[in-house]
């Protein structure tokens, strides 16, 4: 590996702790300055109205809400440095244990969607570029605009209505059937059937972004001078597109793929909530609805680490694809 790249990775790694400290400060003060009373959110307004003032004060004391906000942040930050993200009031268990339990389900959903969106965008982008100006190219442009403008929750509900309710081909929600499966094969088939709808919806919501990047990058590459030189040498269009233009178009595409990780995480919140998928996205929604600030801050910190590492990986991949890149 190039020494300049190693130095760059080292510098980025040294920046990560400072970024995380800034994230903890922002997330803590944003959540705790919210006008929603955690006691009301946890017990409900009707229950709180019936509670004696002494009981409400006791609950606030147990939750640490009576202490100054700076003291609460300091105590939370010190626990974080020891690997303790706090205690979830709605899950009744440590925050880190809750997140780690839900994380595999989110990976199972987002990785196929992420890879599927990238591969489909590359394939359709290459074919549309090869047939530039054709009916297929214009159709793909129109479809990508429509999908980009359509909210993810609407696409999810339409797919659920068509394929689960009307046609009955696929299950509408959950990660597995309620009834027990007898063999490993039937369990695998059942899991795949439950994956199809949420993975497709999540992939479609990001396919348009990836398709726009790769299509635009390919179009720009096909107008470069080296492409004109390749045509003058007698190379056929397929060789020019796949061997020359595509390789150079991957550079900006890789960067955008790394930057798209936060949007995938945000999209998983909507998809997991609608399809009742037991991952971090649905957990985030439930924590927000119940104002479980400790859990929300833990999820924010956990996903921030993923985003930072994902962007670092994209930078490294950029240098691997193009050895000319040097990080100074």
C-alpha positions in Angstrom: 0.0 0.0 0.0 1.2 3.5 -0.9 2.8 5.4 2.0 0.8 8.5 1.3 -2.4 6.5 1.6 -1.2 5.0 4.9 -0.5 8.5 6.2 -3.9 9.7 5.1 -5.6 6.7 6.8 -3.7 7.4 10.0 -4.7 11.1 9.9 -8.3 10.2 9.3 -8.2 7.7 12.2 -6.8 10.3 14.5 -9.7 12.6 13.6 -12.4 10.1 14.4 -12.3 10.6 18.3 -12.8 14.4 17.8 -15.6 13.8 15.4 -17.3 11.5 17.8 -16.9 13.9 20.7 -18.6 16.6 18.6 -21.4 14.1 17.7 -22.0 13.3 21.3 -22.3 17.0 22.2 -24.7 17.8 19.4 -26.9 14.7 19.9 -27.1 15.1 23.7 -28.1 18.7 23.7 -30.5 18.3 20.8 -32.4 15.5 22.4 -32.4 16.9 25.9 -33.5 20.3 24.8 -36.6 18.8 23.2 -39.8 20.2 24.5 -41.2 16.7 25.0 -41.2 15.6 28.7 -39.6 12.1 28.8 -41.9 11.2 31.8 -45.0 12.1 29.8 -43.7 10.2 26.7 -42.8 7.2 28.8 -46.0 6.8 30.8 -48.5 8.7 28.7 -50.3 12.0 29.5 -53.3 10.3 31.1 -51.1 8.3 33.5 -49.0 11.3 34.4 -52.0 13.4 35.2 -53.2 10.8 37.7 -49.7 10.5 39.3 -48.9 12.4 42.5 -46.4 15.1 42.2 -44.1 13.2 44.5 -44.1 10.2 42.2 -43.3 12.3 39.2 -40.4 13.9 41.1 -39.2 10.4 42.0 -39.3 9.3 38.4 -37.4 12.4 37.2 -34.8 11.8 39.9 -34.4 8.1 38.8 -34.0 9.3 35.2 -31.5 12.0 36.2 -33.7 14.8 34.8 -33.3 17.0 37.9 -29.6 17.4 37.5 -28.1 20.3 35.4 -27.7 19.4 31.7 -23.9 19.8 31.8 -23.6 17.3 34.7 -25.8 14.8 32.8 -23.7 15.1 29.7 -20.5 14.6 31.7 -21.8 11.5 33.4 -23.1 10.1 30.0 -19.8 10.9 28.3 -17.8 9.2 31.0 -19.9 6.1 30.7 -19.4 6.0 26.9 -15.6 6.0 27.4 -16.1 2.7 29.3 -18.4 1.2 26.7 -21.6 1.9 28.6 -24.2 3.8 26.4 -26.7 3.9 29.1 -30.0 2.1 29.9 -33.0 2.0 27.6 -36.3 2.9 29.4 -38.5 1.3 26.8 -36.4 -1.9 26.3 -35.5 -2.2 30.0 -32.0 -3.3 29.1 -28.6 -1.7 28.3 -28.6 0.4 25.1 -25.5 -1.2 23.6 -27.0 -4.7 24.1 -30.2 -3.6 22.4 -28.4 -2.1 19.4 -26.1 -5.1 18.9 -29.2 -7.4 19.0 -31.0 -5.4 16.3 -27.9 -4.6 14.1 -27.7 -8.0 12.3 -31.3 -7.6 11.1 -30.5 -4.2 9.7 -27.4 -5.6 8.0 -29.4 -8.4 6.5 -31.7 -5.8 5.0 -29.4 -3.0 3.9 -26.4 -5.0 2.5 -28.5 -6.8 -0.3 -30.4 -3.5 -0.9 -27.1 -1.5 -1.1 -25.4 -4.0 -3.4 -28.5 -4.5 -5.5 -29.0 -0.8 -6.0 -25.3 -0.3 -7.0 -25.2 -3.3 -9.4 -28.5 -2.4 -11.1 -27.4 1.2 -11.4 -24.2 0.2 -13.1 -25.8 -2.3 -15.5 -28.6 0.0 -16.5 -26.3 3.0 -16.7 -23.9 1.2 -19.0 -26.7 0.0 -21.3 -28.4 3.4 -21.3 -25.0 5.0 -22.2 -24.5 2.5 -25.0 -28.0 3.3 -26.3 -27.8 7.0 -25.6 -30.8 8.8 -26.9 -32.8 5.6 -27.5 -36.2 4.8 -26.1 -34.6 2.7 -23.3 -32.4 5.7 -22.3 -35.3 8.1 -22.2 -37.5 5.6 -20.3 -34.8 5.0 -17.7 -34.4 8.7 -17.2 -38.1 9.2 -16.7 -38.4 6.2 -14.4 -35.5 7.4 -12.2 -37.1 10.9 -11.9 -40.4 9.3 -10.9 -38.8 7.0 -8.3 -36.7 9.9 -6.9 -39.8 12.1 -6.5 -41.9 9.3 -4.9 -41.7 9.0 -1.1 -40.2 5.7 0.1 -43.2 5.0 2.4 -45.6 5.3 -0.5 -43.6 2.8 -2.6 -43.5 0.5 0.4 -47.3 0.7 0.9 -48.0 0.2 -2.8 -45.8 -2.9 -3.0 -47.3 -4.3 0.2 -50.8 -3.7 -1.2 -50.1 -5.3 -4.6 -47.8 -8.2 -3.8 -48.9 -9.1 -0.3 -52.6 -8.2 -0.1 -54.0 -8.4 -3.7 -51.7 -11.1 -5.2 -50.7 -12.8 -1.9 -47.3 -13.8 -3.3 -45.2 -12.4 -0.4 -45.6 -11.8 3.3 -46.5 -8.2 4.2 -44.3 -7.8 7.3 -41.9 -9.2 9.9 -38.6 -11.0 9.3 -40.0 -14.5 9.6 -43.4 -16.3 9.8 -45.1 -16.7 13.2 -45.5 -20.4 12.6 -42.4 -22.5 13.3 -40.4 -23.9 10.4 -39.5 -27.6 10.4 -36.2 -27.6 8.5 -33.3 -25.3 7.8 -34.3 -25.1 4.1 -37.9 -24.0 4.9 -36.5 -21.4 7.3 -34.2 -20.1 4.6 -37.0 -19.9 2.1 -39.2 -18.2 4.6 -36.6 -15.6 5.4 -35.9 -14.9 1.7 -39.6 -14.4 1.1 -39.8 -11.9 3.9 -36.7 -10.1 2.6 -37.9 -9.6 -1.0 -40.3 -6.7 -0.4 -38.3 -4.5 2.0 -35.0 -5.1 0.2 -36.6 -4.2 -3.1 -38.2 -1.0 -1.8 -35.0 0.1 0.0 -32.9 -0.7 -3.2 -35.4 1.2 -5.4 -35.2 4.3 -3.2 -31.5 4.5 -3.7 -31.2 3.1 -7.2 -32.2 6.4 -8.7 -29.4 8.2 -6.9 -26.7 5.7 -8.0 -28.1 5.6 -11.5 -28.0 9.3 -11.9 -24.3 9.4 -10.7 -23.1 6.6 -13.0 -25.1 7.8 -16.0 -23.9 11.3 -15.7 -20.3 10.2 -15.1 -20.4 7.9 -18.1 -21.8 10.6 -20.4 -19.1 13.0 -19.3 -16.4 10.3 -19.9 -17.7 9.5 -23.4 -17.1 13.1 -24.4 -13.5 13.3 -23.2 -10.5 13.7 -25.6 -9.1 10.2 -24.9 -12.4 8.7 -26.0 -12.1 10.6 -29.3 -8.5 9.3 -29.6 -9.7 5.7 -29.0 -12.3 6.0 -31.7 -9.7 7.4 -34.1 -7.6 4.3 -33.4 -10.5 2.2 -34.6 -11.6 0.7 -31.3 -15.3 -0.4 -31.2 -17.8 1.3 -29.0 -18.2 -1.6 -26.6 -14.4 -1.6 -25.9 -14.4 2.1 -25.5 -17.4 2.1 -23.1 -16.5 -0.9 -20.9 -12.7 -0.7 -20.9 -12.0 3.0 -20.9 -15.0 5.2 -20.0 -16.4 2.9 -17.3 -13.2 2.6 -15.4 -12.8 6.4 -15.2 -16.5 6.8 -14.3 -16.1 4.6 -11.3 -14.0 7.2 -9.5 -16.7 9.8 -8.7 -19.2 6.9 -8.4 -17.3 5.3 -5.5 -17.2 8.6 -3.7 -20.9 9.1 -4.0 -21.5 5.5 -2.9 -19.6 6.2 0.3 -21.5 9.5 0.9 -24.8 7.6 0.4 -24.4 5.5 3.5 -26.3 8.0 5.8 -29.2 8.0 3.3 -29.4 4.3 3.4 -29.5 4.3 7.2 -32.2 7.0 7.1 -34.2 5.0 4.5 -34.0 1.9 6.7 -36.0 3.7 9.4 -38.9 4.1 7.0 -38.7 0.6 5.5 -38.2 -1.2 8.7 -41.1 0.6 10.4 -43.5 -0.1 7.6 -42.5 -3.8 7.2 -42.2 -4.3 10.9 -38.6 -5.4 10.4 -36.8 -5.8 13.8 -33.7 -3.8 13.0 -32.1 -0.5 14.2 -34.4 1.6 11.9 -37.6 0.4 13.6 -35.8 0.7 17.0 -35.1 4.3 16.2 -38.7 5.0 15.4 -39.9 3.4 18.6 -37.3 5.3 20.7 -38.4 8.6 19.1 -42.1 7.9 19.7 -41.4 7.1 23.3 -38.7 9.8 23.8 -36.1 7.3 25.0 -33.3 9.8 24.7 -30.6 7.5 26.0 -31.4 4.9 23.3 -31.7 7.6 20.6 -28.3 9.0 21.5 -26.8 5.5 21.5 -28.2 4.8 18.1 -26.9 8.2 16.8 -23.4 7.5 18.1 -23.4 3.9 16.7 -24.6 4.9 13.2 -22.2 7.8 13.2 -19.3 5.4 13.6 -20.6 3.3 10.7 -20.9 6.4 8.5 -17.4 7.6 9.3 -15.8 4.2 8.6 -17.9 3.9 5.4 -16.5 7.2 4.1 -13.0 6.2 5.0 -13.5 2.9 3.1 -14.7 4.9 0.1 -11.6 7.1 0.1 -9.4 4.0 0.3 -11.3 2.3 -2.5 -10.9 5.5 -4.6 -7.1 5.2 -4.3 -7.2 1.5 -5.1 -9.2 2.0 -8.3 -7.0 4.8 -9.5 -3.4 4.4 -8.4 -2.7 7.9 -9.7 -4.5 9.3 -6.6 -2.2 10.5 -3.9 -3.2 11.7 -0.5 -0.9 14.3 0.9 
